[in-house]
Amino acid sequence: MAQAELEEARDLMEAGKFMEARAALWPAARSGNAEAEELIGIMYAMGLGVEQDYERAFEWYLRAAMKGHPGAQSGVAWYYEVGLGMPSIDLTRAYMWYVLSAIGNDPDAMISQEEVVKKMSSDQIAKAHLLIDDYRVWLYPFK
């Protein structure tokens, strides 16, 4: 998806034309564009032009997160932190995704990871660091 098409979709969202924005984003999101996937995730998270659906929002965020999108990684972390759209809270994965998002320079992720780690046991933190090491080399090989 060309940057101009993404900007057009964002403009449509800002104008409150969510159905048109989703239609503009859908082909790129379906073909794996992380930015488009994250925007679709926002639409499901907030019920913008679609019925609000936390499970679908999480899945769209996760697709983008796995491609290294820091904003989507922070979104995935938040869903794990609060247990939205999933069976239960998972602080280990919340912390993992916040740390990965911070590595990707998401501005809020550093603060969020400092808050979530306060709720964690030492075992959860140790497990999270093992997962971070697994993902980091794949998502951010040069950081």
Buried (B, 14 or more C-beta within 10 A) or exposed (E): BEEEBBEBBBEBBEEEBBEBBBEBBEEBBEEEBBBBBBBBBBBBBEEBBBEEBBEBBBBBBBBBBBBBBBBBBBBBBBBBBEBBBBEEBBBBBBBBBBBBBBBBEBEBBBEBBEEBBEEBEEEBEEBBBEBBEEBBEEBEEEE
